[in-house]
Amino acid sequence: MTTPVTWFELTGTDTAALRAFYADLFGWDITPVDGMDYGIVAAGDGGIGGGITAGDGAATVVYLQVDDIQSTLDRVEQAGGKTVVPVTVIPDMVTFAQFADPEGNVVGLTAS
């Protein structure tokens, strides 16, 4: 079984401008999340959904769906990567983690 890409995040310092840029450019439907500097990008026309969030600078993270996040992080560490964000639960929303590969690329994980 392969591991599908199921989500993406775009990060920037001015999320309102970033959301407006992508909404205007591609016609994306972006819904703000109450209490968070986060906008959910609706999946459309067979694509995957994503988010636009605040951060220290520009970054793009893709999220992979796995059966067991912690065991995947353990395998990442054994293969030379490192955990960037440990298993994190946002109630009623998502459980996720992030790791960096040996070159520094950050990749997210979500549970299937």
N, C-alpha and C positions, 0 to 999 in steps of 0.2 A: 504494500500500500504506500502511496506517495503522501507527502505532507503538503496540503494545499495552503496557498496564501489566501487569507480570509479577511484581512483588514489592513489599512495603511494609516499612517499619521504624518502630517506635515506640521512642523514646528517653526515658530518664529516669535519675534519680540513684539510685533504689533498684530495680534490675531484678528482684530476687526478688519484691518486693511488686507490681511492675507485671505480671510474669508470672502471679502468683497472682490478681491482679485480673481479668485477661482470661480465664484458665483457668476461674475460678469463674463469671464473668459469662456467658461465651459457650460454655463447654465446649470451649475450644480445647485441642488436644494440642500442648504446647510442649516441645521436646526441647533440653536444655542442650548446648552445644558445649564439649567438653573444652578446657581451656586458654584459654577466652575468656569474657568476661562477656556471653554472647549465647545467646539461645534461639530455635530455629527453630520457627515456627508452621506446622503442617501445613496444606496446602490441603485444604479439604473441601467436599463438595457443590458442586463446580463453581467454587469461589472460587480466589483466588490465595494462594500461601504468603507468609510474611513472617518478620520477625525482631523480637525485642525486645532492645535493646542499651543499654549504659551511655552516658551523656553528661552534659554540664554542666547540662542542663535538659530540659524537655519539647520534643519535636519529632516531626514525622511526615514521612517521606520516602517518596514512591512512586518505583518504578524502572521505566523504560521500556526495552524491548528494541530495540536498533538494530543495523544491520549493521556499523558501524565507529565505535567509541567516540571515538577521537581526532578523526576528521573531524567528528563531531557536536559535540564540544567546540569545535573551530575555528569552526563555524557559530554556536554559542552566543555566542562572543566577538565575532564579526562583527555579531551582532544586538543586542549591548548587554548580554549576560549575562557572568558570569565563572565560571571554573573554581574550585570549592571543594576538591575532592579529585581529583587527576590520575588517569589510568588506573592502577589498582592491581590486582595479581594476588594472590589468596589461593590458593596451589597446591591442586589437587584440589577446589576449591570454587567460585570465581567470579572473574571479571574485571569490575571496575566502575569508575565515576567518579561524581562529583557536580558539579552546577553550580548557581549561583544565577541566577534570572531577574532582570530589571531591578527588580522589586519586592522582591527578597530571598528569594523562595520557593526552597527547595532541592529539587532533583529529581535522582534517580539514573539512571544509565545502565548497562545490561548488554549484552553482545554476544549476537547471535543465533547 
